[in-house]
Amino acid sequence: MEADDPRLKAVGDSEQRIGITPKSWTAELHHGVLHLGKRWYVVSAEIDEHGSAEGVRLDGPFADRDAADARARSMQG
């Protein structure tokens, strides 16, 4: 998908920030849980002050959401 794709919209304060990054994520490392197919994964990314992600990492698969949530919590500190 490209930035001018009508299915995407700008989020946050900047019209340059396009995508699905939660507005609450700030310039630090974040972890989330992703269901993809029949499996669960933990997604980690360093989000900068402009909402751009770098160092995106996908860990898993995990057998269920509880296992993925537990792993995400353990990665947070």
RODO-2510 file (C-alpha; in nm, 4 decimals, decimal comma):
residues 77
     n   res          X          Y          Z
     1     m     0,0000     0,0000     0,0000
     2     e     0,1167     0,3498    -0,0711
     3     a     0,0733     0,6654     0,1399
     4     d    -0,1921     0,7972    -0,1015
     5     d    -0,3991     0,4779    -0,0667
     6     p    -0,7563     0,5872     0,0271
     7     r    -0,7763     0,3043     0,2836
     8     l    -0,5066     0,4746     0,4942
     9     k    -0,5460     0,7978     0,6802
    10     a    -0,3085     1,0334     0,8569
    11     v    -0,3061     0,9965     1,2335
    12     g    -0,1687     1,2107     1,5117
    13     d    -0,0454     1,5656     1,4746
    14     s     0,1383     1,5192     1,1457
    15     e    -0,0122     1,4693     0,8029
    16     q     0,3087     1,2765     0,7211
    17     r     0,2271     1,0004     0,9706
    18     i     0,0321     0,7333     0,7836
    19     g    -0,0701     0,3929     0,9118
    20     i    -0,1966     0,2091     1,2151
    21     t     0,0575     0,2981     1,4849
    22     p    -0,1403     0,3745     1,8004
    23     k    -0,1344     0,7469     1,8791
    24     s    -0,0569     0,6626     2,2435
    25     w     0,2790     0,5077     2,1488
    26     t     0,5619     0,7505     2,2202
    27     a     0,9328     0,7614     2,1325
    28     e     1,0345     0,4376     2,3025
    29     l     1,0217     0,0599     2,2649
    30     h     0,6700    -0,0876     2,2498
    31     h     0,5339    -0,4421     2,2424
    32     g     0,1982    -0,5634     2,1180
    33     v     0,0228    -0,8911     2,0427
    34     l    -0,0738    -0,9837     1,6870
    35     h    -0,3032    -1,2643     1,5692
    36     l    -0,1931    -1,3796     1,2276
    37     g    -0,3588    -1,6797     1,0720
    38     k    -0,4100    -1,9311     1,3514
    39     r    -0,1121    -1,8195     1,5580
    40     w    -0,0183    -1,5423     1,8013
    41     y     0,2956    -1,3264     1,7819
    42     v     0,4569    -1,0464     1,9812
    43     v     0,5455    -0,7391     1,7752
    44     s     0,8139    -0,5048     1,9104
    45     a     0,9206    -0,1727     1,7626
    46     e     1,1064     0,1447     1,8517
    47     i     0,8646     0,4288     1,7771
    48     d     1,0121     0,7781     1,7313
    49     e     0,8437     1,1091     1,8127
    50     h     0,7032     1,1254     1,4574
    51     g     0,5364     0,7849     1,4818
    52     s     0,7862     0,6083     1,2554
    53     a     0,8795     0,2532     1,3537
    54     e     1,2335     0,1165     1,3411
    55     g     1,3779    -0,2130     1,4549
    56     v     1,0481    -0,3949     1,4137
    57     r     1,0690    -0,7497     1,5452
    58     l     0,8216    -1,0386     1,5368
    59     d     0,8567    -1,3101     1,8047
    60     g     0,6631    -1,6348     1,8063
    61     p     0,4504    -1,8080     1,7167
    62     f     0,2807    -1,8698     2,0499
    63     a     0,0138    -2,1329     2,1096
    64     d    -0,2474    -1,8867     2,2358
    65     r    -0,3078    -1,5229     2,3245
    66     d    -0,2320    -1,5769     2,6935
    67     a     0,1165    -1,7061     2,6093
    68     a     0,1802    -1,4136     2,3719
    69     d     0,0517    -1,1624     2,6303
    70     a     0,2777    -1,3142     2,8967
    71     r     0,5789    -1,2842     2,6655
    72     a     0,4936    -0,9223     2,5759
    73     r     0,4643    -0,8355     2,9490
    74     s     0,7993    -0,9996     3,0256
    75     m     0,9649    -0,7951     2,7488
    76     q     0,8386    -0,4657     2,8957
    77     g     1,0669    -0,4730     3,1920
***
